[in-house]
Amino acid sequence: MNNLLQDIKIDKLIDPDALDIAWIEQSDLYYKYSEAYNSALEKKNELKLEIERYKENVDIIKAELDLMIRKAPEEFNLTVKITEGAITATILTHKDYQSAVEEYYGIRKDFNEAQHEANQLYSCVATMEQRKTALENLVRLLNQQYFSTPDEPRDLAHEYHKKLYETKKGARDKIRNRRKKK
């Protein structure tokens, strides 16, 4: 997954001088990210079912302990009057119940991580859709001869890379200035 998040930074770029190659790559790139997204959704859905199973297990253990406490309170060191509060407190402190709750929270954490991964991959798929739209618009501009000039041809690749460099340089300068202020 981390590789995909690194790859998207490169895969989303469009070389204006190689629109034909970008179009050829587009379907493969979209498939790459949508397939990863689908896998992440499948994992998330499986974990959602697991959460339900673990929750049911917690409820079953709670019910079994409740019955056991009511049948034999002395086995749980309840020698005083047995109240609902005493039963609940005994259940909540029992090691089997605590173990089941810990397992439940563990699977919830796994689910949250799977949800985060699915969200990130959804963003990658959306980025590939945006790339497709950008390619379509660049081709329209090319067909309208937007890129052709009778006097002096523009070097779009150079302009693009120059702008990219300036953006990165500006970001680096901001970081340096913040570090100097500290």
Helices and strands as residue ranges (DSSP letters): H 2-11, H 19-71, G 73-76, H 84-93, H 95-143, H 156-181
